[in-house]
Amino acid sequence: GRFGGKNIAEFTITKERLNNRAIEQIAPLLLINRGGESFPNKGEDFVLETGDQIYVLADHNALIKLRKMMQ
């Protein structure tokens, strides 16, 4: 969906030890899905695990930055 020129985008974490802070500097983290359980952002020190799915609210430039971060 679109929200003021931004989109909700889904990413799957493929890197180890990526924390919320790195993502939040680019785009607000809305939701984390881990092992079939969904929960809101757990805070900036929460460590994401490989396989976690995240949902962010991002504009086009933020999407590009996040894709690069996930590589």
Secondary structure, DSSP 8 states (H G I E B T S, - for coil): -EETTEEEEEEE--STTEEHHHHHTTS-EEEEEETTEEEE---TT-EE-TT-EEEEEE-HHHHHHHHHHH-
